[in-house]
């Protein structure tokens, strides 16, 4: 989080260069949390790895609480967003079938702890192309650092296999807002990218889409409810990695305009 705050500070300085619009500078803190459900999570690791899914490792047995935090810095029509979005699943299951993960074979009946980590550090830029009192449209792009880890560990400690991966991916970004009155607003926000098969040896795609409805409660604070779909994955031949996943979340959150909150 400290590195994110440093980046936010640098972004503030860069945006403040536009002195003509300095009075329009608006920092906003956004936080949301709620339950998520695994719609799909298929994995295969290694040249002879076993293809397995969410049911095989008990990921559909329970909901998991997720959260995300972002800082938005806006001047006029320009907005920079810094987002931290952690996501981790930890389950324990007795394997129904043999499972080969990289060079480790877990035989059927082995009780394993399974960890699936997929957290993102994302920086986005948006430019407001439509700025009406009731409708707004922002277009731009995002760059995300992916920090991923998949691990199987036998509960008796006799076996362990881990796949770690750090990567960078870009995406197009859209934010569409609708405010029918002073007391209600809605927004659709989407980040999406696909290789479309154009990158040799790599098939990949990501998407992150949320539909939210919010209500201002005063002093620069809005409360909102949202439904979010996050998914995608990659099939990377050179690394012998295959993972495709889709997650559904329902969240409650708050948008806090820091300048309005602190203004006397």
ZAPA-345440 format. One line per 10 residues: number of its first residue (from 1); for each residue x negated, y negated, z negated of N, C-alpha, C. Coordinates in nm, 4 decimals. Layout:
% ZAPA-345440
NUM	X/Y/Z/X/Y/Z/X/Y/Z; ... $
//
This chain:
% ZAPA-345440
1	-0.0822/0.1208/0.0000/0.0000/0.0000/0.0000/-0.0862/-0.1267/0.0000; -0.2073/-0.1208/-0.0647/-0.2920/-0.2382/-0.0668/-0.3364/-0.2766/0.0728; -0.3689/-0.1745/0.1571/-0.4097/-0.2057/0.2929/-0.2956/-0.2685/0.3693; -0.1736/-0.2230/0.3457/-0.0571/-0.2813/0.4121/-0.0393/-0.4262/0.3720; -0.0643/-0.4560/0.2432/-0.0514/-0.5935/0.1967/-0.1586/-0.6827/0.2590; -0.2799/-0.6271/0.2782/-0.3844/-0.7055/0.3423/-0.3459/-0.7392/0.4857; -0.2919/-0.6381/0.5569/-0.2489/-0.6617/0.6944/-0.1378/-0.7651/0.6987; -0.0451/-0.7564/0.5995/0.0637/-0.8542/0.5937/0.0095/-0.9944/0.5743; -0.0951/-1.0089/0.4901/-0.1536/-1.1400/0.4658/-0.2172/-1.1958/0.5926; -0.2872/-1.1087/0.6661/-0.3488/-1.1517/0.7913/-0.2424/-1.1942/0.8910 $
11	-0.1326/-1.1157/0.8977/-0.0246/-1.1486/0.9899/0.0365/-1.2837/0.9555; 0.0475/-1.3128/0.8256/0.1010/-1.4430/0.7826/0.0146/-1.5565/0.8358; -0.1159/-1.5386/0.8265/-0.2073/-1.6435/0.8712/-0.1956/-1.6636/1.0216; -0.1888/-1.5505/1.0960/-0.1805/-1.5608/1.2412/-0.0514/-1.6287/1.2848; 0.0570/-1.5937/1.2190/0.1845/-1.6546/1.2552/0.1882/-1.8026/1.2170; 0.1216/-1.8375/1.1084/0.1253/-1.9758/1.0619/0.0505/-2.0711/1.1530; -0.0263/-2.0162/1.2501/-0.0966/-2.1018/1.3453/0.0008/-2.1859/1.4254; 0.1204/-2.1330/1.4465/0.2218/-2.2073/1.5205/0.2814/-2.3133/1.4283; 0.2135/-2.4261/1.4140/0.2545/-2.5282/1.3179/0.3866/-2.5935/1.3557; 0.4196/-2.5948/1.4854/0.5424/-2.6615/1.5292/0.6658/-2.5940/1.4738 $
21	0.6527/-2.4648/1.4438/0.7672/-2.3915/1.3941/0.7473/-2.3467/1.2503; 0.6599/-2.4131/1.1781/0.6248/-2.3687/1.0432/0.7450/-2.3636/0.9506; 0.8412/-2.4545/0.9695/0.9577/-2.4564/0.8824/1.0462/-2.3341/0.9031; 1.0297/-2.2629/1.0147/1.1109/-2.1455/1.0440/1.0490/-2.0171/0.9912; 0.9349/-2.0252/0.9245/0.8670/-1.9061/0.8746/0.9538/-1.8348/0.7713; 0.9809/-1.7046/0.7945/1.0702/-1.6296/0.7064/1.0114/-1.4921/0.6747; 0.9627/-1.4716/0.5523/0.9194/-1.3378/0.5106/1.0366/-1.2616/0.4486; 1.0512/-1.1355/0.4865/1.1614/-1.0532/0.4369/1.1093/-0.9169/0.3926; 1.1511/-0.8754/0.2748/1.1173/-0.7435/0.2227/1.2391/-0.6531/0.2381; 1.2188/-0.5332/0.2936/1.3284/-0.4389/0.3164/1.2937/-0.3055/0.2507 $
31	1.3887/-0.2522/0.1748/1.3701/-0.1207/0.1123/1.4988/-0.0418/0.1265; 1.4846/0.0867/0.1579/1.6020/0.1738/0.1660/1.5655/0.3137/0.1183; 1.6643/0.3862/0.0680/1.6421/0.5215/0.0201/1.7720/0.5994/0.0278; 1.7592/0.7323/0.0360/1.8780/0.8162/0.0432/1.8418/0.9589/0.0820; 1.9421/1.0458/0.0912/1.9182/1.1868/0.1223/1.8960/1.2107/0.2717; 1.8096/1.3082/0.3002/1.7829/1.3499/0.4380/1.8068/1.4995/0.4516; 1.8478/1.5393/0.5722/1.8728/1.6800/0.6023/1.7923/1.7195/0.7252; 1.7342/1.8384/0.7224/1.6530/1.8868/0.8335/1.7442/1.9501/0.9383; 1.7582/1.8844/1.0509/1.8350/1.9403/1.1618/1.7532/2.0423/1.2393; 1.6244/2.0154/1.2530/1.5348/2.1045/1.3264/1.3931/2.0811/1.2788 $
41	1.3154/2.1883/1.2666/1.1723/2.1756/1.2399/1.1042/2.3048/1.2836; 1.0592/2.3062/1.4077/0.9959/2.4237/1.4662/0.8454/2.4023/1.4730; 0.7690/2.5041/1.4340/0.6242/2.4909/1.4349/0.5544/2.6151/1.4860; 0.4348/2.5927/1.5409/0.3469/2.7017/1.5845/0.2047/2.6465/1.5883; 0.1125/2.7135/1.5184/-0.0224/2.6615/1.5047/-0.1242/2.7725/1.5308; -0.2133/2.7482/1.6265/-0.3140/2.8466/1.6623/-0.2787/2.9206/1.7900; -0.3815/2.9775/1.8536/-0.3624/3.0462/1.9819/-0.2690/3.1651/1.9701; -0.2695/3.2310/1.8552/-0.1817/3.3475/1.8341/-0.0817/3.3197/1.7223; -0.0535/3.1900/1.6975/0.0354/3.1528/1.5876/0.1778/3.1991/1.6087; 0.2475/3.2208/1.4978/0.3883/3.2610/1.5002/0.4778/3.1382/1.5095 $
51	0.5745/3.1420/1.5996/0.6729/3.0337/1.6075/0.7746/3.0527/1.4935; 0.7920/2.9490/1.4109/0.8857/2.9574/1.2993/0.9707/2.8315/1.2974; 1.0821/2.8359/1.2217/1.1726/2.7212/1.2165/1.2059/2.6848/1.0722; 1.2931/2.5845/1.0563/1.3268/2.5323/0.9235/1.3891/2.6379/0.8335; 1.4705/2.7266/0.8900/1.5326/2.8320/0.8099/1.4286/2.9299/0.7555; 1.3260/2.9584/0.8333/1.2242/3.0554/0.7925/1.1470/3.0095/0.6695; 1.1380/2.8779/0.6475/1.0598/2.8264/0.5339/1.1480/2.7535/0.4324; 1.2792/2.7750/0.4385/1.3703/2.7238/0.3364/1.3944/2.5752/0.3370; 1.3709/2.5077/0.4500/1.3853/2.3628/0.4525/1.5298/2.3153/0.4635; 1.6211/2.4061/0.4892/1.7620/2.3679/0.4981/1.8404/2.4035/0.3720 $
61	1.7721/2.4525/0.2718/1.8407/2.4931/0.1495/1.8822/2.3744/0.0636; 1.8108/2.2635/0.0765/1.8389/2.1451/-0.0056/1.8189/2.0178/0.0754; 1.8789/1.9104/0.0253/1.8503/1.7788/0.0790/1.7203/1.7274/0.0168; 1.6560/1.6318/0.0822/1.5355/1.5702/0.0286/1.5553/1.4194/0.0266; 1.5151/1.3548/-0.0824/1.5278/1.2095/-0.0901/1.4123/1.1444/-0.0170; 1.4466/1.0512/0.0710/1.3447/0.9781/0.1449/1.3601/0.8283/0.1193; 1.2559/0.7551/0.1504/1.2597/0.6099/0.1355/1.1646/0.5481/0.2362; 1.1805/0.4198/0.2597/1.0868/0.3451/0.3430/1.0864/0.1995/0.3005; 0.9716/0.1366/0.3175/0.9527/-0.0024/0.2776/0.8889/-0.0786/0.3924; 0.9385/-0.1994/0.4193/0.8788/-0.2796/0.5257/0.8741/-0.4267/0.4854 $
71	0.7808/-0.4969/0.5463/0.7674/-0.6412/0.5316/0.7813/-0.7035/0.6697; 0.8744/-0.7976/0.6839/0.8943/-0.8663/0.8106/0.8487/-1.0114/0.7970; 0.7784/-1.0594/0.8972/0.7288/-1.1962/0.8989/0.7737/-1.2606/1.0295; 0.8613/-1.3600/1.0201/0.9211/-1.4191/1.1393/0.8913/-1.5681/1.1487; 0.8617/-1.6109/1.2703/0.8531/-1.7535/1.3023/0.9317/-1.7746/1.4313; 1.0388/-1.8491/1.4220/1.1202/-1.8725/1.5408/1.1697/-1.7428/1.6004; 1.1364/-1.7205/1.7269/1.1816/-1.5999/1.7968/1.0877/-1.4804/1.7781; 0.9765/-1.4985/1.7079/0.8748/-1.3938/1.6938/0.8853/-1.3265/1.5570; 0.8747/-1.1937/1.5549/0.8789/-1.1188/1.4299/0.7732/-1.0091/1.4315; 0.6964/-1.0005/1.3233/0.6018/-0.8912/1.3015/0.6536/-0.8079/1.1849 $
81	0.6525/-0.6760/1.2011/0.7041/-0.5848/1.0983/0.5959/-0.4845/1.0609; 0.5711/-0.4677/0.9318/0.4805/-0.3657/0.8803/0.5621/-0.2674/0.7973; 0.5559/-0.1399/0.8356/0.6428/-0.0376/0.7750/0.5608/0.0770/0.7186; 0.6022/0.1228/0.6005/0.5495/0.2471/0.5442/0.6661/0.3429/0.5276; 0.6561/0.4589/0.5950/0.7668/0.5552/0.5944/0.7142/0.6935/0.5575; 0.7123/0.7276/0.4280/0.6673/0.8611/0.3880/0.7770/0.9655/0.4102; 0.7349/1.0870/0.4389/0.8311/1.1972/0.4509/0.7578/1.3264/0.4166; 0.8074/1.3972/0.3133/0.7416/1.5198/0.2703/0.8451/1.6225/0.2262; 0.8264/1.7461/0.2728/0.9103/1.8589/0.2339/0.8227/1.9633/0.1662; 0.8646/2.0114/0.0481/0.7938/2.1178/-0.0206/0.8944/2.2256/-0.0590 $
91	0.8700/2.3463/-0.0122/0.9626/2.4576/-0.0370/0.8837/2.5811/-0.0803; 0.9563/2.6765/-0.1371/0.8981/2.8063/-0.1725/0.9915/2.9147/-0.1209; 0.9354/3.0144/-0.0515/1.0187/3.1153/0.0120/0.9413/3.2460/0.0255; 1.0148/3.3569/0.0212/0.9568/3.4876/0.0530/0.9734/3.5091/0.2025; 0.8644/3.5263/0.2732/0.8688/3.5376/0.4185/0.9444/3.6634/0.4617; 1.0361/3.6476/0.5547/1.1135/3.7604/0.6061/1.0345/3.8412/0.7084; 0.9399/3.7749/0.7761/0.8595/3.8410/0.8791/0.7137/3.7983/0.8643; 0.6251/3.8728/0.9298/0.4853/3.8320/0.9325/0.4743/3.6934/0.9952; 0.3816/3.6123/0.9423/0.3623/3.4777/0.9957/0.2138/3.4508/1.0117; 0.1722/3.4294/1.1351/0.0335/3.3940/1.1653/0.0233/3.2425/1.1740 $
101	-0.0609/3.1849/1.0885/-0.0828/3.0401/1.0883/-0.2323/3.0177/1.1040; -0.2718/2.9674/1.2232/-0.4133/2.9583/1.2574/-0.4783/3.0965/1.2422; -0.5806/3.1087/1.1575/-0.6526/3.2360/1.1435/-0.6038/3.3186/1.0251; -0.4945/3.2751/0.9627/-0.4460/3.3424/0.8424/-0.3146/3.4129/0.8702; -0.3070/3.5423/0.8350/-0.1839/3.6195/0.8514/-0.1175/3.6380/0.7154; 0.0050/3.5868/0.7032/0.0868/3.6066/0.5832/0.1880/3.7158/0.6166; 0.1773/3.8288/0.5482/0.2634/3.9419/0.5820/0.4031/3.9219/0.5243; 0.5005/3.9892/0.5838/0.6393/3.9805/0.5379/0.6488/4.0161/0.3899; 0.7299/3.9399/0.3184/0.7463/3.9611/0.1752/0.6584/3.8731/0.0897; 0.5551/3.8115/0.1490/0.4683/3.7214/0.0721/0.5466/3.5971/0.0302 $
111	0.5375/3.5621/-0.0972/0.6018/3.4408/-0.1463/0.5025/3.3261/-0.1275; 0.5458/3.2252/-0.0525/0.4555/3.1153/-0.0194/0.5162/2.9808/-0.0587; 0.4275/2.8888/-0.0928/0.4645/2.7476/-0.1029/0.4345/2.6844/0.0329; 0.5320/2.6113/0.0844/0.5138/2.5480/0.2152/0.5245/2.3967/0.1996; 0.4277/2.3265/0.2570/0.4272/2.1811/0.2531/0.4291/2.1265/0.3950; 0.5194/2.0298/0.4184/0.5273/1.9607/0.5474/0.5244/1.8115/0.5195; 0.4147/1.7473/0.5553/0.3969/1.6034/0.5348/0.3924/1.5346/0.6699; 0.4735/1.4297/0.6849/0.4725/1.3520/0.8080/0.5055/1.2079/0.7702; 0.4021/1.1311/0.7362/0.4232/0.9927/0.6967/0.3682/0.8993/0.8034; 0.4337/0.7834/0.8144/0.3964/0.6903/0.9192/0.3645/0.5524/0.8660 $
121	0.2612/0.4906/0.9236/0.2256/0.3512/0.8980/0.2449/0.2785/1.0318; 0.3419/0.1897/1.0377/0.3830/0.1329/1.1664/0.3766/-0.0192/1.1663; 0.3221/-0.0738/1.2736/0.3223/-0.2179/1.2963/0.4030/-0.2451/1.4229; 0.4958/-0.3415/1.4153/0.5830/-0.3719/1.5287/0.5858/-0.5209/1.5571; 0.6123/-0.5532/1.6830/0.6337/-0.6922/1.7231/0.7652/-0.7002/1.8006; 0.8458/-0.8013/1.7693/0.9730/-0.8233/1.8373/0.9824/-0.9685/1.8837; 1.0434/-0.9858/2.0002/1.0724/-1.1201/2.0521/1.2224/-1.1319/2.0750; 1.2832/-1.2361/2.0191/1.4283/-1.2532/2.0286/1.4650/-1.3066/2.1667; 1.5298/-1.2238/2.2466/1.5703/-1.2629/2.3817/1.7108/-1.3220/2.3854; 1.7953/-1.2837/2.2899/1.9303/-1.3406/2.2764/1.9456/-1.3881/2.1329 $
131	1.9837/-1.5138/2.1152/1.9961/-1.5717/1.9809/2.1249/-1.6502/1.9707; 2.2382/-1.5785/1.9703/2.3681/-1.6417/1.9502/2.4083/-1.6300/1.8045; 2.5124/-1.7032/1.7678/2.5562/-1.6999/1.6282/2.6102/-1.5631/1.5882; 2.6664/-1.4886/1.6848/2.7254/-1.3589/1.6519/2.6453/-1.2404/1.7047; 2.5614/-1.2608/1.8052/2.4861/-1.1511/1.8659/2.3397/-1.1902/1.8801; 2.2512/-1.0974/1.8483/2.1082/-1.1179/1.8693/2.0481/-0.9917/1.9287; 1.9455/-1.0110/2.0107/1.8751/-0.8977/2.0721/1.7261/-0.9261/2.0682; 1.6510/-0.8340/2.0046/1.5059/-0.8447/1.9969/1.4435/-0.7259/2.0687; 1.3415/-0.7528/2.1492/1.2713/-0.6481/2.2227/1.1225/-0.6573/2.1933; 1.0570/-0.5422/2.1907/0.9137/-0.5428/2.1646/0.8571/-0.4029/2.1637 $
141	0.7577/-0.3816/2.0792/0.6917/-0.2525/2.0726/0.6343/-0.2241/1.9356; 0.5943/-0.0991/1.9157/0.5393/-0.0543/1.7876/0.4156/0.0309/1.8106; 0.3268/0.0294/1.7127/0.2131/0.1207/1.7069/0.2178/0.1899/1.5712; 0.2124/0.3233/1.5729/0.2244/0.3971/1.4466/0.1062/0.4894/1.4267; 0.0519/0.4860/1.3047/-0.0476/0.5840/1.2626/0.0258/0.6986/1.1950; 0.0069/0.8172/1.2489/0.0725/0.9363/1.1956/-0.0242/1.0121/1.1048; 0.0192/1.0378/0.9820/-0.0594/1.1171/0.8892/0.0195/1.2442/0.8586; -0.0256/1.3564/0.9138/0.0531/1.4801/0.9050/-0.0282/1.5925/0.8423; 0.0407/1.6799/0.7708/-0.0231/1.7979/0.7123/0.0808/1.9081/0.7007; 0.0422/2.0290/0.7381/0.1270/2.1474/0.7235/0.0445/2.2530/0.6518 $
151	0.0991/2.3123/0.5458/0.0217/2.4082/0.4667/0.1090/2.5235/0.4197; 0.0499/2.6426/0.4200/0.1094/2.7619/0.3590/0.0131/2.8119/0.2521; 0.0654/2.8356/0.1317/-0.0172/2.8844/0.0220/0.0564/2.9977/-0.0484; -0.0053/3.1145/-0.0550/0.0532/3.2246/-0.1309/0.0576/3.1863/-0.2783; 0.1704/3.2116/-0.3445/0.1855/3.1659/-0.4828/0.0878/3.2349/-0.5774; 0.0349/3.3515/-0.5384/-0.0645/3.4177/-0.6246/-0.2054/3.3650/-0.5995; -0.2179/3.2674/-0.5088/-0.3467/3.2049/-0.4838/-0.4395/3.2821/-0.3924; -0.3937/3.3916/-0.3367/-0.4817/3.4759/-0.2555/-0.5018/3.4240/-0.1137; -0.4103/3.3408/-0.0636/-0.4202/3.2927/0.0737/-0.3788/3.1456/0.0823; -0.4428/3.0760/0.1745/-0.4053/2.9373/0.2004/-0.4510/2.8997/0.3410 $
161	-0.3631/2.8291/0.4131/-0.3971/2.7802/0.5458/-0.3372/2.6409/0.5627; -0.4166/2.5488/0.6198/-0.3748/2.4089/0.6298/-0.4050/2.3553/0.7692; -0.3150/2.2761/0.8206/-0.3373/2.2004/0.9437/-0.3169/2.0526/0.9143; -0.4231/1.9731/0.9254/-0.4160/1.8288/0.9060/-0.4280/1.7588/1.0400; -0.3621/1.6446/1.0522/-0.3686/1.5725/1.1789/-0.3416/1.4246/1.1552; -0.4262/1.3400/1.2124/-0.4068/1.1953/1.2113/-0.4044/1.1486/1.3560; -0.3039/1.0740/1.3932/-0.2928/1.0291/1.5306/-0.2302/0.8916/1.5406; -0.2439/0.8319/1.6575/-0.1868/0.7006/1.6850/-0.0947/0.7121/1.8058; 0.0235/0.6539/1.7941/0.1201/0.6594/1.9036/0.1901/0.5248/1.9168; 0.2218/0.4867/2.0379/0.2950/0.3634/2.0629/0.4390/0.3918/2.1006 $
171	0.5238/0.2919/2.0900/0.6656/0.3097/2.1220/0.7272/0.1759/2.1603; 0.8304/0.1813/2.2418/0.9108/0.0628/2.2696/1.0060/0.0418/2.1532; 1.0446/-0.0831/2.1286/1.1305/-0.1136/2.0142/1.2426/-0.2078/2.0549; 1.3592/-0.1841/1.9972/1.4786/-0.2661/2.0221/1.5517/-0.2883/1.8915; 1.6026/-0.4099/1.8727/1.6897/-0.4396/1.7580/1.8075/-0.5240/1.8078; 1.9265/-0.4687/1.7935/2.0493/-0.5370/1.8361/2.1327/-0.5679/1.7130; 2.1649/-0.6951/1.6933/2.2421/-0.7361/1.5771/2.3761/-0.7952/1.6142; 2.4754/-0.7712/1.5297/2.6090/-0.8268/1.5498/2.6609/-0.8775/1.4163; 2.7007/-1.0044/1.4118/2.7508/-1.0660/1.2887/2.8864/-1.1294/1.3183; 2.9963/-1.0547/1.2938/3.1297/-1.1082/1.3231/3.1745/-1.2163/1.2257 $
181	3.1131/-1.2205/1.1071/3.1496/-1.3206/1.0075/3.0312/-1.3438/0.9145; 3.0460/-1.4402/0.8232/2.9403/-1.4680/0.7277/2.9229/-1.3565/0.6256; 3.0237/-1.2696/0.6145/3.0227/-1.1678/0.5102/2.9907/-1.0274/0.5609; 2.9641/-1.0136/0.6910/2.9424/-0.8790/0.7450/2.8482/-0.8850/0.8641; 2.7574/-0.7883/0.8715/2.6729/-0.7747/0.9896/2.6441/-0.6275/1.0146; 2.6086/-0.5978/1.1368/2.5679/-0.4628/1.1730/2.4466/-0.4719/1.2636; 2.3688/-0.3657/1.2681/2.2473/-0.3679/1.3484/2.2128/-0.2282/1.3965; 2.1644/-0.2223/1.5185/2.1099/-0.0991/1.5760/1.9623/-0.1229/1.6024; 1.8773/-0.0391/1.5439/1.7327/-0.0540/1.5620/1.6746/0.0779/1.6104; 1.5950/0.0713/1.7185/1.5431/0.1931/1.7810/1.3964/0.1757/1.8166 $
191	1.3155/0.2752/1.7787/1.1801/0.2911/1.8303/1.1781/0.4223/1.9077; 1.1194/0.4227/2.0279/1.1202/0.5455/2.1067/1.0045/0.5483/2.2051; 0.9552/0.6709/2.2298/0.8446/0.6901/2.3229/0.8449/0.8342/2.3706; 0.8040/0.8560/2.4962/0.7865/0.9905/2.5491/0.6734/0.9900/2.6505; 0.5976/1.0995/2.6558/0.4936/1.1117/2.7577/0.5530/1.1419/2.8942; 0.6790/1.1906/2.8968/0.7477/1.2261/3.0214/0.6650/1.3236/3.1059; 0.5803/1.4030/3.0399/0.4985/1.4991/3.1123/0.3859/1.4383/3.1929; 0.3568/1.3081/3.1728/0.2558/1.2395/3.2534/0.1148/1.2563/3.1986; 0.1025/1.2998/3.0742/-0.0280/1.3187/3.0123/-0.0640/1.4668/3.0180; -0.1730/1.4973/3.0836/-0.2114/1.6362/3.1003/-0.2385/1.7067/2.9692 $
201	-0.1784/1.8244/2.9525/-0.2012/1.9042/2.8329/-0.1283/1.8577/2.7100; -0.0469/1.7518/2.7218/0.0253/1.7000/2.6060/0.1705/1.6701/2.6441; 0.2629/1.7266/2.5693/0.4041/1.6916/2.5818/0.4472/1.6348/2.4477; 0.4892/1.5103/2.4471/0.5225/1.4486/2.3201/0.6305/1.3443/2.3319; 0.6992/1.3206/2.2208/0.8037/1.2186/2.2151/0.8319/1.1854/2.0695; 0.8734/1.0624/2.0451/0.9198/1.0242/1.9123/1.0423/0.9344/1.9277; 1.1278/0.9360/1.8277/1.2356/0.8375/1.8224/1.2723/0.8143/1.6764; 1.3146/0.6930/1.6497/1.3558/0.6526/1.5161/1.4698/0.5532/1.5367; 1.5927/0.5960/1.5104/1.7098/0.5129/1.5401/1.7980/0.5014/1.4170; 1.8374/0.3770/1.3847/1.9245/0.3538/1.2701/2.0398/0.2620/1.3082 $
211	2.1575/0.2972/1.2600/2.2746/0.2102/1.2672/2.3079/0.1686/1.1245; 2.3095/0.0376/1.0994/2.3296/-0.0129/0.9636/2.4410/-0.1162/0.9597; 2.5080/-0.1233/0.8441/2.6115/-0.2235/0.8181/2.5764/-0.2916/0.6868; 2.5745/-0.4263/0.6876/2.5311/-0.4968/0.5689/2.6236/-0.6080/0.5254; 2.6012/-0.6520/0.4010/2.6849/-0.7562/0.3410/2.5975/-0.8474/0.2559; 2.5927/-0.9778/0.2826/2.5152/-1.0703/0.1991/2.5790/-1.0848/0.0610; 2.4950/-1.0853/-0.0422/2.5473/-1.1035/-0.1777/2.4965/-1.2338/-0.2392; 2.4237/-1.3130/-0.1595/2.3780/-1.4417/-0.2082/2.2303/-1.4465/-0.2376; 2.1753/-1.5674/-0.2413/2.0351/-1.5958/-0.2727/1.9395/-1.5182/-0.1818; 1.9747/-1.5042/-0.0523/1.8880/-1.4395/0.0445/1.8816/-1.2891/0.0341 $
221	1.9774/-1.2267/-0.0348/1.9775/-1.0811/-0.0516/2.0984/-1.0209/0.0196; 2.0719/-0.9230/0.1060/2.1764/-0.8464/0.1722/2.1652/-0.7010/0.1298; 2.2778/-0.6378/0.1010/2.2823/-0.4942/0.0767/2.3363/-0.4264/0.2015; 2.2868/-0.3047/0.2312/2.3327/-0.2375/0.3526/2.3363/-0.0865/0.3348; 2.4169/-0.0231/0.4189/2.4242/0.1223/0.4313/2.3823/0.1592/0.5726; 2.3103/0.2695/0.5854/2.2615/0.3056/0.7172/2.2617/0.4560/0.7416; 2.2705/0.4921/0.8688/2.2549/0.6306/0.9135/2.1375/0.6316/1.0109; 2.0422/0.7226/0.9880/1.9195/0.7222/1.0674/1.8890/0.8621/1.1225; 1.8479/0.8655/1.2487/1.7974/0.9872/1.3116/1.6496/0.9654/1.3440; 1.5662/1.0551/1.2954/1.4235/1.0497/1.3234/1.3825/1.1844/1.3815 $
231	1.3051/1.1808/1.4889/1.2650/1.3077/1.5462/1.1579/1.2935/1.6513; 1.1305/1.4078/1.7136/1.0279/1.4141/1.8163/0.9291/1.5234/1.7847; 0.8117/1.5112/1.8427/0.7099/1.6118/1.8193/0.6086/1.6135/1.9307; 0.5274/1.7209/1.9318/0.4229/1.7319/2.0322/0.3885/1.8776/2.0573; 0.3493/1.9033/2.1813/0.2953/2.0321/2.2229/0.1584/2.0014/2.2827; 0.0530/2.0202/2.2008/-0.0821/1.9810/2.2400/-0.1653/2.1073/2.2649; -0.1920/2.1362/2.3911/-0.2623/2.2595/2.4267/-0.4038/2.2620/2.3713; -0.4742/2.1491/2.3766/-0.6139/2.1468/2.3341/-0.6302/2.1739/2.1848; -0.5319/2.1343/2.1054/-0.5378/2.1560/1.9605/-0.4547/2.2759/1.9161; -0.3857/2.3373/2.0118/-0.3010/2.4536/1.9811/-0.2014/2.4212/1.8699 $
241	-0.1346/2.3061/1.8901/-0.0346/2.2584/1.7944/0.0994/2.2446/1.8650; 0.2022/2.2987/1.8029/0.3389/2.2816/1.8521/0.4273/2.2474/1.7330; 0.4939/2.1327/1.7408/0.5878/2.0953/1.6353/0.6937/2.0018/1.6925; 0.8200/2.0406/1.6779/0.9331/1.9561/1.7168/1.0319/1.9530/1.6020; 1.0758/1.8331/1.5652/1.1603/1.8193/1.4474/1.2627/1.7091/1.4663; 1.3738/1.7205/1.3950/1.4780/1.6184/1.3926/1.5361/1.6125/1.2518; 1.5469/1.4902/1.1970/1.5955/1.4707/1.0614/1.7066/1.3656/1.0606; 1.8069/1.3890/0.9772/1.9193/1.2967/0.9619/1.9191/1.2412/0.8198; 1.9282/1.1075/0.8081/1.9272/1.0432/0.6768/2.0443/0.9473/0.6622; 2.0953/0.9390/0.5403/2.1947/0.8371/0.5043/2.1360/0.7576/0.3885 $
251	2.1231/0.6272/0.4068/2.0508/0.5478/0.3091/2.1296/0.4251/0.2645; 2.0912/0.3749/0.1490/2.1366/0.2455/0.0995/2.0124/0.1614/0.0763; 2.0254/0.0320/0.1034/1.9058/-0.0502/0.0902/1.9361/-0.1965/0.0703; 1.8287/-0.2740/0.0683/1.8407/-0.4182/0.0489/1.7416/-0.4904/0.1382; 1.7867/-0.6033/0.1945/1.7004/-0.6970/0.2661/1.6891/-0.8228/0.1810; 1.5671/-0.8594/0.1470/1.5451/-0.9726/0.0575/1.4632/-1.0787/0.1316; 1.5255/-1.1910/0.1626/1.4550/-1.3029/0.2252/1.3781/-1.3754/0.1146; 1.2474/-1.3560/0.1135/1.1669/-1.4040/0.0018/1.1660/-1.5551/-0.0093; 1.1689/-1.6267/0.1045/1.1691/-1.7725/0.0970/1.2978/-1.8248/0.0347; 1.4119/-1.7619/0.0701/1.5397/-1.8040/0.0125/1.5489/-1.7664/-0.1350 $
261	1.4919/-1.6507/-0.1708/1.4980/-1.6056/-0.3102/1.4172/-1.6973/-0.4015; 1.3047/-1.7451/-0.3495/1.2161/-1.8267/-0.4321/1.2452/-1.9764/-0.4231; 1.3256/-2.0143/-0.3240/1.3546/-2.1549/-0.3048/1.4435/-2.2071/-0.4184; 1.4135/-2.3234/-0.4714/1.4934/-2.3812/-0.5793/1.6092/-2.4612/-0.5224 $
//
